[in-house]
Amino acid sequence: MARHDKEFNEVHEIHYDPLREERAERSRERRLRFDPCPDCGQQISIMSLKKHLSTTCPNRRVPCRNWELGCSKMVPLQDRARHENVDELLRPRSALALNGEESGCIELNCEDICPPWTAEFWVLKAPPLPSAKVTIKKVLKFAKSYYDANDSVLASKDILEATKKEMMSAMSDNESCDEVQGGEMSMEQSQIADRLLELVKLNQVDIRKAEIAKVDFCKIVQESSRAIKEAARTKLCSAQDIVGDIVIEDHINCMIEMHSKSETFITISQQGYMDDHTCLKNNDDKTFQNDVAQRLISSIHKLATKFTLDVGTSVSAEGQNSDWQTEKRNGNDMSEGKQKKKKKKKKSDKKNERQKRRTARKEVDFGASLDDSVFRQKLNEGLKGRDGLEILASSDKCKLCLGSGRSGNVGFAISEKGDFFAHADDSSHIISHREWFHVAYVACSPPKKRVTIYINGKSTFVKDGISCNLPMQRIFDKDNNFHGVVQEVRYWASARSQADIEKWMHRLLPESSTQHGLLGWWTFEEGKGKVVYDVTEQRYRSKIVGKGIKWSTSHNEGPEPPTPAWKEQYVCKVELRRARLARGGRNNLQYVDCPLNCGAKVMKQSVRFHTTYVCQNSEKHKPAWLQDSAKDLRTKLANNQYNGMQDVLCPLSCGKRIVSKLIEKHIVEECEYGDVKCSNRGCNLMIPRNRIESHEKFFCESDWSKHHIAMVTLARQRQGYPTPWRLHKK
């Protein structure tokens, strides 16, 4: 047997190949080893994995069915139907509507962002008439709180004066006792002094509340006066139309009266107008109601001119940079002797401060509390930055606003620094009520302290020398909320340029925007619920707080949305365009009433034609062919069509009968008496068709014809032709 195998191997020369064996082993391993598919998770042999990924995997990426029409998306097979479904995007897009009266905001609960940063908002302000009604309600609401605060200040002031008198009487009675005790205070005086200190602190708290209420009341009065004037200017309406049922139902106990001589310009009575209240409820006389509404509006206008806010806040804030430069320049010019005196004065001031600290703490506290100038200075500093209205974003230290009490211009407010708004006389900075507006606030980094505001991509307000943080505590504000609709909000951790703002404000941001500083992007496409989501997924969700915010649709509130929906980037663009065209076609086939109130029902696609040519109430001049009635016009067109089909004789008397509408073609192409132009050079005569041949041969008198005849005749004479020559047509 061994001999036979040896002979077989020698005959066939079989040799062992290690490389071949290694390849065979790898092939067996690829055929027998199973791994999960990276897309669907199914266990597939390694040898069949490539084929599975390209042919049988349910999650393989395939092109959209509309790839030939322009959709270049590659989507998983199981998601292709969802990619081509656009029914959800055909519904009206949702947005957040704020009524401006009740409190409402979106809580972010994040720390403010230091410059550089950018905040972008798409907003649509409420119409003038509803805005005026809301401001009137706010005036009456703030008026009551303002006078309640004033009453509490007067009451605490009376108690404080009585306590001071008691203190003075106690000190006068115990003068001898004080001399015996070496000037120390008695127990009774110490108790009165402690009580006096507490009353002073309470009085200062009441004064602070009253001053804040006065500032808020003044700015809302000025805003209301401006809104009422704008409503009256844009719409011709009476005072009762502007006020509505506010005075009659809700705020009848807060009637406003003007007093020119008294310190308080408004008196609010809870009982003085109860008779008027009953009369208004039981009286249907529109003249009487309009008189009350006119009385309220005139009072608001008078108060707007009477009240003056502390406008020095913004002026001093604007002059901070120039004052600092002046001080620096004067310091450089100062002589060395003056600098030494200044140093000595600083040393003496520090020494005096140390001596004051060594005095009794009780006496220092008592004197500081009774010092009204120090308190007033701190109070004025605390009231800075409270002039903003219609706030888009807010925190404890900063607010981004669309208006102020004195004007409707854009700006921002910083606590304890001031209010910074565009100039009140420049109407280009005022946000309109009729269309969507894109507002962008851009703050540069600290070496270049600057805040710039862009409206629709154009720079409208620039403030240098101010460092403002991006308010990240909440979108909108609890108190002075924006009145209108907000479609989209974008926050960036970088200062966007004007070119970037103009390029992307109407477009969807790319997925790589987070790498360029995108902090948050809220599109408000949820449509329901109490939370909104950041589509960048950098924060989970933000809660909607308050009753002043509700979900609405841009279709109901005004014009079409200014930006595409965020979900559009995941659907087929071809299918979406096709569906929108189909929806537009269906809408154009719907019947609507004539806009000129003629009583006719017209399709949307024919409204323009109807109002221009057909409608009886149209003031436009109709063309001559439409001035007759439709019946006469149809009769005239039918007669013309009938007459055009009748046979008539040729007008050039060639003897043929031709259809009347083809008579011109017959004369030009077929009739023997029709004029034809001579074809010889230099001859432009029009000759009848039956004589054109003889004219060209014998009678044409053009220079070219005469020269040609002479040359041919001479040649024939030289050759000796026996037959006469005739000119042939050239």
C-alpha positions in Angstrom: 0.0 0.0 0.0 2.8 2.4 0.9 4.5 1.5 -2.3 1.4 2.2 -4.3 1.0 5.7 -2.6 4.6 6.5 -3.3 4.3 5.6 -6.9 1.1 7.7 -7.2 2.8 10.7 -5.7 5.8 10.3 -7.9 3.6 10.0 -11.0 1.4 13.1 -10.2 4.2 15.1 -8.4 1.9 16.3 -5.5 3.7 18.9 -3.3 2.4 20.7 -0.1 1.8 24.5 -0.6 1.5 26.4 2.8 0.1 29.6 1.1 -2.7 27.7 -0.5 -3.6 26.1 2.8 -3.7 29.5 4.5 -6.1 30.9 1.9 -8.3 27.9 2.3 -8.4 28.3 6.0 -9.4 31.9 5.7 -12.2 31.1 3.3 -13.6 28.5 5.6 -13.5 31.0 8.5 -15.3 33.7 6.5 -18.0 31.1 5.5 -18.5 29.7 8.9 -18.2 32.8 11.1 -21.3 34.9 11.7 -21.3 38.6 12.8 -24.2 41.0 13.3 -25.1 43.4 10.5 -24.0 47.0 11.5 -27.3 48.4 10.2 -30.1 45.9 11.1 -28.3 43.6 13.6 -29.1 40.4 11.8 -26.5 37.5 12.1 -24.8 37.2 8.7 -21.7 35.3 7.6 -18.8 37.4 6.8 -18.6 36.1 3.3 -22.3 37.2 2.6 -22.1 40.5 4.6 -21.3 42.7 1.6 -24.1 41.2 -0.5 -26.5 41.6 2.4 -25.7 45.3 2.9 -26.3 46.0 -0.7 -29.4 43.9 -1.5 -31.3 42.4 1.4 -30.7 44.6 4.5 -33.9 46.5 5.5 -31.8 49.4 6.8 -29.6 49.9 3.8 -29.4 53.4 2.5 -31.2 53.9 -0.8 -31.8 57.0 -2.9 -35.1 58.8 -2.8 -37.7 57.9 -5.5 -37.5 61.5 -6.7 -33.7 61.4 -7.3 -34.2 62.0 -11.0 -36.1 65.2 -10.2 -33.5 66.7 -7.9 -33.6 65.0 -4.5 -30.1 63.8 -3.7 -30.9 62.3 -0.2 -29.7 58.8 0.7 -32.1 57.4 3.4 -32.5 54.0 5.1 -35.0 51.8 3.3 -37.4 51.6 6.2 -37.4 55.4 6.5 -38.0 56.2 2.8 -41.7 56.4 3.2 -41.4 58.8 6.1 -38.9 60.8 4.1 -41.5 61.2 1.3 -44.4 62.0 3.6 -45.0 65.7 3.8 -48.6 65.9 5.1 -47.5 67.2 8.5 -45.6 70.2 6.9 -48.7 71.2 4.9 -50.5 72.2 8.1 -50.1 75.8 9.4 -46.9 76.2 11.3 -47.2 76.8 15.1 -45.8 79.7 17.0 -46.0 81.3 20.4 -48.4 84.2 20.9 -48.1 86.5 23.9 -51.0 88.7 25.0 -48.8 91.3 26.7 -51.1 91.6 29.7 -50.6 88.5 31.8 -47.3 87.2 32.9 -45.6 84.5 30.8 -42.1 83.3 30.0 -39.9 80.4 29.0 -37.7 79.4 31.9 -34.1 78.5 30.8 -32.5 78.7 34.3 -29.0 79.1 32.9 -26.3 81.6 33.9 -25.8 84.7 31.7 -23.3 84.5 28.9 -20.5 87.0 28.8 -19.6 88.7 25.5 -19.2 87.8 22.7 -22.7 86.6 21.9 -25.6 87.0 19.5 -29.4 86.7 20.0 -31.8 86.5 17.1 -35.6 86.8 17.2 -38.3 86.6 14.5 -41.3 88.6 15.9 -44.6 89.9 14.7 -46.1 92.7 16.8 -49.8 92.8 17.7 -52.0 95.2 15.7 -52.3 98.8 17.0 -55.9 98.5 18.3 -55.4 95.4 20.6 -52.0 96.8 21.7 -53.7 100.1 22.8 -56.3 98.2 24.8 -53.7 96.1 26.6 -51.7 99.2 27.5 -54.8 100.9 28.9 -55.5 97.9 31.1 -51.9 98.1 32.3 -52.2 101.8 33.1 -55.2 101.2 35.3 -53.5 98.2 37.0 -50.2 100.1 37.7 -52.1 103.2 38.8 -53.7 101.3 41.7 -50.4 99.7 42.8 -48.7 103.1 42.5 -51.1 104.9 44.8 -51.3 102.0 47.2 -47.5 102.4 47.5 -47.8 106.1 48.0 -50.4 105.6 50.8 -48.1 103.2 52.6 -45.2 105.8 52.3 -47.4 108.5 53.8 -48.5 106.3 56.6 -45.0 105.2 57.5 -43.8 108.8 57.3 -46.5 109.9 59.8 -45.5 107.2 62.2 -41.8 108.2 61.8 -42.6 111.9 62.5 -44.5 110.9 65.6 -41.6 108.8 66.8 -39.1 111.6 66.2 -41.3 114.0 68.3 -41.4 111.4 71.1 -37.6 111.1 70.9 -37.1 114.9 71.1 -39.4 115.2 74.1 -37.6 112.3 75.9 -34.3 114.0 75.2 -35.5 117.4 76.6 -36.9 115.8 79.7 -33.7 113.9 80.5 -31.0 116.6 79.9 -30.0 116.9 83.5 -29.8 113.1 83.7 -27.6 113.0 80.7 -25.2 115.5 82.3 -25.0 113.3 85.4 -24.4 110.2 83.3 -21.6 111.8 81.3 -23.6 112.2 78.0 -24.7 108.5 77.8 -28.2 107.7 76.6 -30.9 106.5 79.0 -32.7 103.2 78.6 -35.8 105.0 77.4 -33.9 107.0 74.8 -32.1 103.8 73.6 -35.4 102.0 73.1 -36.9 105.0 71.2 -33.7 105.2 69.1 -33.9 101.5 68.2 -37.6 101.8 67.2 -36.7 105.0 65.2 -34.0 103.0 63.3 -36.5 100.3 62.4 -39.1 102.8 61.3 -36.5 104.6 59.1 -35.6 101.3 57.5 -39.2 100.4 56.9 -39.8 103.9 55.5 -36.9 103.5 53.1 -38.3 100.2 51.9 -41.7 101.8 51.3 -40.0 104.7 49.5 -38.1 102.3 47.3 -41.3 100.4 46.4 -43.1 103.6 45.7 -40.3 104.9 43.4 -40.2 101.6 41.5 -44.0 101.7 41.1 -43.8 105.3 39.9 -41.1 104.5 37.3 -43.2 101.5 36.1 -46.4 103.6 36.0 -44.7 106.5 34.2 -43.3 104.3 31.4 -46.6 102.4 30.9 -48.5 105.7 30.7 -46.1 107.0 28.0 -46.3 103.7 26.2 -50.1 103.7 26.3 -50.3 107.3 25.0 -48.1 106.3 22.1 -50.1 103.2 21.3 -53.4 105.1 21.5 -52.1 107.7 19.0 -50.9 105.0 16.7 -54.2 103.1 16.8 -56.1 106.4 16.1 -53.7 107.2 13.2 -53.8 103.8 11.5 -57.6 103.2 12.1 -60.3 105.9 12.1 -62.0 104.8 15.3 -63.6 106.5 18.3 -62.5 106.5 21.9 -65.1 103.8 22.7 -63.6 101.5 20.0 -60.1 101.9 21.5 -61.2 101.5 25.1 -63.8 98.8 24.4 -65.4 97.4 27.6 -62.4 98.1 29.9 -64.0 101.0 31.7 -67.5 99.5 31.9 -66.6 96.0 33.2 -63.1 95.4 34.5 -61.6 98.6 35.9 -64.5 101.0 36.7 -63.1 101.5 40.2 -59.8 102.9 38.8 -61.1 106.0 37.1 -58.4 108.6 36.4 -58.7 112.4 36.9 -56.2 115.2 36.2 -55.3 117.6 39.0 -52.9 120.4 37.9 -52.2 121.9 41.3 -51.8 118.9 43.6 -48.7 116.9 43.9 -50.4 113.7 42.9 -51.6 113.8 39.4 -54.0 110.9 39.6 -56.6 110.1 42.2 -58.1 106.7 42.4 -61.3 106.2 44.4 -62.8 103.0 45.3 -66.2 104.5 46.2 -66.4 107.9 44.4 -67.5 106.4 41.1 -69.8 103.7 42.2 -72.7 105.8 40.9 -71.1 106.1 37.6 -70.5 102.3 37.7 -74.2 101.6 38.1 -75.1 104.2 35.5 -72.7 102.6 33.0 -74.0 99.1 33.7 -77.7 100.2 33.3 -77.2 102.9 30.6 -77.0 101.9 27.0 -76.4 105.4 25.7 -73.3 105.1 23.5 -72.7 108.8 23.7 -72.3 108.6 27.5 -70.0 105.6 27.2 -67.9 107.3 24.6 -67.7 110.3 26.8 -66.3 108.2 29.7 -63.8 106.5 27.3 -62.7 109.9 25.9 -62.2 111.2 29.5 -59.9 108.2 30.2 -57.9 108.7 27.0 -57.4 112.4 27.5 -56.2 111.8 31.1 -53.6 109.3 29.8 -52.4 111.8 27.2 -52.1 114.6 29.9 -50.3 112.3 32.2 -47.8 111.3 29.5 -46.9 114.9 29.1 -46.9 115.6 32.8 -44.8 112.7 34.0 -41.1 112.8 33.2 -38.9 109.9 33.8 -35.3 110.3 35.0 -33.8 110.6 31.5 -30.5 111.6 33.0 -29.7 107.9 33.5 -29.2 107.2 29.8 -27.5 110.5 29.2 -25.0 109.9 32.0 -24.4 106.4 30.8 -23.7 107.7 27.3 -21.2 110.2 28.7 -19.2 107.7 30.7 -16.7 107.2 28.0 -16.2 110.9 27.3 -15.9 111.7 31.0 -13.3 109.0 31.5 -11.3 110.4 28.5 -11.4 113.9 29.9 -10.3 112.8 33.3 -7.4 110.9 31.8 -6.4 113.9 29.7 -6.5 116.3 32.7 -4.5 113.8 34.7 -1.7 113.8 32.1 -1.6 117.6 32.2 -1.5 117.8 36.0 1.7 119.2 37.5 3.8 117.2 40.0 2.9 119.6 42.9 -0.8 119.0 42.4 -0.3 115.2 42.3 1.5 115.4 45.7 -1.4 117.4 47.2 -3.8 114.8 45.8 -1.9 112.0 47.5 -1.9 113.9 50.9 -5.6 114.4 50.6 -6.1 110.7 50.0 -4.1 109.9 53.1 -6.1 112.3 55.2 -9.4 110.8 53.9 -8.3 107.3 54.9 -7.4 108.5 58.3 -10.8 110.1 58.8 -12.5 106.9 57.7 -10.5 104.9 60.3 -11.6 107.3 63.0 -15.2 106.9 62.0 -15.0 103.2 62.3 -13.7 103.5 65.8 -16.9 105.3 66.9 -19.8 103.5 68.4 -21.6 101.3 65.9 -25.0 102.3 67.2 -24.4 106.0 66.6 -22.9 105.3 63.1 -25.9 103.2 62.1 -28.3 105.8 63.5 -26.6 108.6 61.6 -26.3 106.7 58.3 -29.9 105.6 58.4 -31.1 109.1 58.9 -28.9 110.4 56.0 -31.4 110.9 53.2 -28.9 111.9 50.6 -27.0 108.6 50.7 -30.3 106.7 50.5 -31.4 108.8 47.5 -28.2 108.2 45.7 -28.4 104.4 46.1 -32.1 104.5 45.2 -31.4 106.4 41.9 -28.7 103.8 41.1 -31.1 101.0 41.8 -33.8 102.5 39.5 -31.5 102.5 36.5 -32.3 99.9 33.8 -36.1 99.7 34.4 -37.3 101.6 31.3 -37.7 98.6 28.9 -41.0 97.4 27.6 -42.0 94.4 25.4 -39.0 92.4 26.6 -37.8 89.5 24.5 -35.2 88.0 26.9 -34.5 88.9 30.6 -32.5 88.0 33.6 -31.9 89.8 37.0 -29.2 92.1 35.5 -30.0 92.5 31.8 -33.0 92.8 29.4 -33.3 92.8 25.6 -36.3 95.1 24.7 -38.3 96.1 21.7 -39.6 99.4 23.2 -39.3 101.9 25.9 -41.8 104.2 27.7 -40.9 107.2 25.6 -40.8 105.5 22.2 -41.2 102.2 20.4 -37.6 101.8 19.5 -35.4 98.8 20.1 -32.7 98.7 22.8 -31.5 97.0 25.9 -31.4 97.7 29.7 -28.8 96.8 32.2 -29.6 96.9 35.9 -27.9 99.7 37.8 -26.2 101.0 34.6 -29.0 102.4 32.5 -31.3 102.1 29.6 -29.9 102.3 26.0 -32.4 102.7 23.2 -32.4 104.1 19.7 -33.2 107.8 19.2 -36.9 108.4 19.6 -37.1 110.7 16.5 -35.8 108.1 14.1 -38.8 106.2 12.7 -36.6 103.6 11.0 -35.9 101.9 14.3 -39.5 101.4 15.2 -40.9 97.8 14.6 -43.9 97.8 12.4 -47.1 95.9 13.1 -47.8 94.5 9.6 -45.0 92.1 8.8 -42.4 89.8 10.3 -39.3 91.4 11.6 -35.9 89.9 12.4 -34.2 91.5 15.4 -30.6 90.6 16.2 -28.6 91.8 19.3 -24.8 91.4 18.9 -22.3 92.0 21.7 -18.6 92.1 21.0 -15.8 90.8 23.2 -14.5 92.9 26.2 -11.5 94.6 24.4 -14.0 96.1 22.0 -17.1 96.9 24.2 -19.9 97.4 21.8 -23.6 96.3 21.4 -25.1 96.5 18.0 -28.8 95.9 17.1 -29.8 94.8 13.6 -33.3 94.9 12.2 -33.9 92.8 9.1 -30.1 92.5 8.7 -29.4 96.3 8.8 -27.6 98.0 11.6 -30.0 100.4 13.4 -28.3 101.1 16.8 -24.7 100.9 18.0 -23.6 101.6 21.6 -19.9 101.7 22.4 -18.3 101.4 25.8 -20.9 99.0 27.3 -20.5 95.4 28.3 -23.8 93.5 28.3 -24.3 89.8 29.1 -26.7 87.6 27.3 -29.7 87.0 29.6 -30.1 83.2 29.8 -32.5 82.9 32.8 -35.7 83.2 30.7 -37.0 84.0 27.2 -39.5 86.9 27.5 -40.3 88.5 30.9 -42.7 88.0 33.8 -43.8 91.6 34.1 -43.3 93.7 30.9 -43.9 91.0 28.4 -43.9 91.2 24.6 -47.3 91.6 22.9 -47.3 89.7 19.6 -46.1 86.4 18.0 -42.6 84.9 18.2 -41.6 82.4 15.5 -38.0 81.5 16.2 -35.2 82.2 18.7 -31.4 81.6 18.1 -28.6 82.1 20.7 -24.9 82.1 19.7 -21.8 82.2 21.8 -20.0 84.4 19.1 -20.5 87.8 17.6 -22.1 87.2 14.2 -21.3 89.5 11.4 -23.9 91.4 9.4 -23.2 89.2 6.3 -23.9 86.0 8.3 -27.1 87.5 9.8 -28.4 88.5 6.3 -27.4 85.1 4.8 -29.0 82.8 7.4 -31.9 84.7 8.8 -34.4 83.2 6.2 -32.7 79.8 6.0 -32.3 76.6 8.0 -29.0 76.4 9.8 -26.6 73.6 8.8 -25.9 70.7 11.2 -22.4 72.0 11.9 -23.7 75.3 13.4 -23.0 74.1 17.0 -19.3 74.0 16.1 -19.5 77.7 15.2 -21.0 78.7 18.6 -24.8 77.9 18.3 -26.0 77.7 22.0 -29.7 77.2 21.4 -32.3 77.1 18.6 -36.0 77.2 19.4 -38.4 76.9 16.4 -41.6 76.4 18.5 -43.0 73.7 16.2 -44.4 71.6 19.1 -47.9 73.2 18.8 -49.1 72.0 22.2 -48.0 71.3 25.7 -46.1 73.3 28.4 -42.6 72.7 27.2 -40.4 73.8 24.3 -37.4 71.9 22.9 -34.0 73.1 21.8 -33.4 71.5 18.4 -29.7 71.5 18.9 -30.2 69.1 21.9 -27.9 71.1 24.1 -30.6 71.3 26.8 -33.4 68.8 27.4 -36.5 71.1 27.5 -37.6 74.4 28.8 -40.8 75.0 30.7 -43.5 77.5 29.7 -44.6 79.5 32.8 -47.6 81.8 33.1 -51.0 82.3 31.5 -49.8 85.0 29.0 -48.4 82.5 26.5 -50.5 80.3 24.2 -49.9 78.2 21.1 -51.1 79.7 17.9 -50.5 79.3 14.2 -48.8 81.9 12.0 -51.7 81.5 9.5 -54.2 82.8 12.0 -52.0 85.6 13.3 -50.8 87.2 10.1 -48.5 86.6 7.1 -46.7 83.4 6.2 -43.7 82.3 8.4 -40.5 84.0 7.5 -38.3 80.8 7.9 -38.9 77.2 6.8 -39.8 74.6 9.4 -36.9 72.7 11.0 -38.5 69.4 10.0 -38.2 70.3 6.3 -34.5 69.4 6.2 -35.5 65.7 6.7 -38.2 65.4 4.0 -38.0 65.2 0.2 -37.8 68.7 -1.3 -39.4 67.6 -4.6 -42.4 66.0 -2.8 -42.8 69.1 -0.6 -42.8 71.4 -3.6 -45.3 69.2 -5.4 -47.6 69.1 -2.5 -47.5 72.8 -1.9 -48.3 73.5 -5.6 -51.2 71.1 -5.4 -52.5 72.8 -2.3 -52.2 76.2 -3.9 -54.1 74.9 -6.9 -56.9 73.6 -4.7 -57.1 76.9 -2.8 -57.3 78.9 -6.1 -60.4 76.8 -7.1 -62.4 77.8 -4.0 -65.1 80.4 -4.3 -64.9 83.6 -2.3 -66.9 86.8 -2.0 -66.0 89.7 -4.2 -63.6 92.0 -2.2 -65.5 95.1 -3.6 -68.8 93.8 -2.1 -70.7 93.4 -5.4 -72.4 90.2 -4.1 -70.8 87.9 -6.7 -69.0 84.6 -5.8 -65.7 84.4 -7.6 -62.9 81.8 -7.7 -59.7 82.9 -6.1 -57.7 82.7 -9.3 -60.2 85.0 -11.0 -60.5 87.7 -8.3 -58.1 90.0 -10.0 -59.8 89.7 -13.4 -63.2 90.1 -11.8 -62.3 93.3 -9.8 -60.5 94.8 -12.9 -62.9 94.1 -15.7 -66.2 92.6 -14.6 -67.2 94.0 -11.1 -69.8 96.7 -11.2 -68.2 98.5 -8.1 -64.8 98.7 -9.8 -63.6 102.2 -10.4 -61.1 101.2 -13.1 -61.7 102.0 -16.8 -62.9 99.0 -18.7 -61.5 98.3 -22.3 -63.8 99.0 -25.3 -64.4 95.3 -25.9 -65.9 94.9 -22.4 -68.1 98.0 -22.3 -71.1 96.2 -23.9 -73.0 93.6 -22.1 -71.9 90.0 -22.2 -74.9 89.0 -24.4 -74.2 91.6 -27.0 -70.6 90.7 -27.0 -71.4 87.0 -27.6 -73.7 87.9 -30.4 -71.2 90.1 -32.1 -68.5 87.4 -31.9 -70.9 84.8 -33.3 -71.8 87.0 -36.3 -68.2 87.7 -37.0 -67.5 84.0 -37.0 -70.5 83.2 -39.3 -69.5 86.0 -41.8 -66.0 84.7 -41.9 -67.1 81.3 -43.2 -69.2 82.7 -46.2 -67.9 82.5 -49.9 -67.4 85.9 -51.6 -66.0 87.0 -55.0 -62.4 88.1 -55.2 -62.3 92.0 -54.9 -59.7 92.2 -57.7 -62.2 90.6 -60.2 -60.3 87.4 -61.0 -63.7 85.6 -61.0 -63.0 83.1 -58.2 -65.1 82.6 -55.0 -63.1 82.5 -51.8 -64.0 82.1 -48.1 -64.0 85.5 -46.6 -61.5 84.9 -43.9 -59.0 83.6 -46.6 -59.4 86.4 -49.0 -56.1 88.2 -47.9 -54.1 85.0 -48.4 -55.7 84.5 -51.9 -54.7 88.0 -53.0 -51.1 87.7 -51.7 -50.4 84.2 -53.1 -52.8 83.1 -55.9 -54.8 86.0 -57.5 -53.5 86.9 -61.0 -54.2 90.5 -60.4 -52.3 90.6 -57.2 -49.2 92.9 -57.1 -45.8 91.3 -57.2 -42.4 93.0 -56.9 -40.0 92.9 -59.8 -37.0 90.7 -59.2 -34.5 92.6 -61.3 -31.8 94.5 -59.5 -32.7 98.2 -58.9 -36.3 97.8 -59.9 -38.8 98.1 -57.0 -42.0 98.3 -59.1 -45.1 96.3 -58.0 -46.6 94.7 -61.1 -49.7 92.4 -61.4 -48.9 88.7 -61.3 -50.1 88.1 -64.9 -47.8 90.8 -66.4 -44.6 90.3 -64.3 -42.9 88.0 -66.8 -43.2 90.3 -69.8 -42.1 93.2 -67.7 -38.9 91.6 -66.5 -38.0 90.5 -70.1 -38.9 93.5 -72.2 -40.1 96.5 -70.3 -37.9 96.8 -67.1 -36.0 100.1 -67.2 -33.6 99.6 -64.4 -29.8 100.2 -65.0 -28.9 96.6 -64.5 -31.5 95.5 -67.0 -30.3 97.9 -69.7 -26.6 97.1 -69.2 -27.4 93.4 -69.3 -29.3 93.7 -72.6 -26.5 95.7 -74.2 -23.8 93.2 -73.2 -25.8 90.2 -74.4 -26.6 91.9 -77.8 -22.9 92.7 -78.4 -21.9 89.1 -77.7 -24.5 87.7 -80.0 -23.3 89.9 -82.8 -19.7 88.7 -82.4 -20.8 85.1 -82.5 -23.2 85.6 -85.4 -26.3 84.0 -83.9 -29.1 83.9 -86.6 -32.1 84.0 -84.3 -33.1 87.2 -82.4 -32.4 87.3 -78.6 -34.8 87.6 -75.8 -33.9 88.6 -72.2 -34.3 85.7 -69.8 -35.4 86.1 -66.2 -32.5 86.4 -63.8 
